[in-house]
Amino acid sequence: MFSLSKRIKKLPPYLFAKIDREKQEFRRKGRELIDLSIGDPDLLAPEEAVAALCKSSKIKENQKYALDAGRESLRKAIQAWVRKRFKVSVNPGKEILPLSGSKEGLVHFPLSFVNPSDYVIIPNPGYPGYRGAAVLSGARVYEIALLEKNDFLPDLKKIPLSVRNRSKVIYLNYPNNPTTALAPKSFLEGLVKFASKYGIIIVYDNAYSEVYFDEKPYSILQVKGAKEVSIEFHSLSKTFCMTGFRIGFALGRSELINGLLKVKANIDSGIFGAVQACAETALEKCGYFPERLRKIIRGRRDLFVKILYQSGFEKLFFDSTFYVWAGLPKMYKPSIQFSRHLLKEKGIAVAPGIGFGRYGEGYIRFALTVNENILRKVGRILAMGQER
């Protein structure tokens, strides 16, 4: 028999893989499932981008190995998009790297700069990929709590000096998954000063930068001095509903970009050229799409928040992203117990807060990735439970 490596054994079960298995078992029994567990938008990607993918896939050059650094035309499209959206200037030849989805870059990044004796600081609750990145790089993991009383922002002062001095990377993500919180510029300014003082790399996951409602989220690179210590990740999965296309990009200091590129050169062989052409088209010609997406998600959010309040939920958070972060009703405590109750008794799949870390306990996450008619149906199902 073969034994898994110690490194792999340290990885907790991946939340969404476990949820998928439970959903498959539910469907095998022939029961109808309403899936609010995964952040996979139900909206179609922009038609222009899909057309570019189809057309480009027939070009022989695109069927060959791609450059690890991505097409120059795509990097220039990213440069223009970033300049327009954030008023930030990045060099397309040195400070931009296309990725096979932002998750790929986020998880591979520590392999470039982290040694086994170093700490990687991750938010809790937080996207499970951050922990995976730290563990796979052999680093020590330090968790920093995102608490409701602090508006789900980390208190950097609580990180022990011994950890600060031995930390190489800190992961943060605003707009935040799962809490939906936004980070004010004052917090980001403090974060940059903190990272600069202790020589820590900020890995800023900005996958949800375009899924907001009232207040525009920032790029970390808008903060003075941030480019010296930061690498920021973006995803077309959320901005253009292109989750299956696997395309994203990183921005930041050229030294950090080059480190990640060196890892990628030893792991993959570049992004399918047609997918790069598709992304280029989305960035250059589909600027209307994020606004349309925000309008749809806002409508769903407003409807579903009303439904949840009427169903007995008292603490709801919904400032950005396409999630609602909900405190559990008083009669339930373990989030895994409540999520299984919703699945087995109501046919509704959600993400338990504990799956995002121990400070996620007491919450569940709903994904607004179904239409309003289905959300109304959820409301009727929850109301039936109250009548009993």
Buried (B, 14 or more C-beta within 10 A) or exposed (E): EEEEEEEEEBBEEBBBEBBBEBBEEBEEEEEEBBBBBBBBBEBEBBEBBBEBBEBBBEEEEBEEEBBBBBBEEBBBBBBEBBEEBBEBEBEBEBBBBBBBBBBBBBBBBBBBBBEEEBBBBBBBBBBBBBBBBBBBBBBBBBBBBBBBEEBBBBEBEEBEEEBBEBBBBBBBBBBBBBBBBBBEEEBBBBBBBBBBEBEBBBBBBBBBBBBBBEEEBBBBBEBEEBBBBBBBBBBBBBBBBBBEBBBBBBBBBBBBBBBBBEBBEEEBEBBBBBBBBBBBBBBBBBEEBBEEBBEBBBBBBEBBBEBBEEBEBEEBBBBBBBBBBBBBBEEBEBBBEBBBEBBEEBBBBBBBBBBBBEBBBBBBBBBBBBBBEBBEBBBEBBEEEEEE
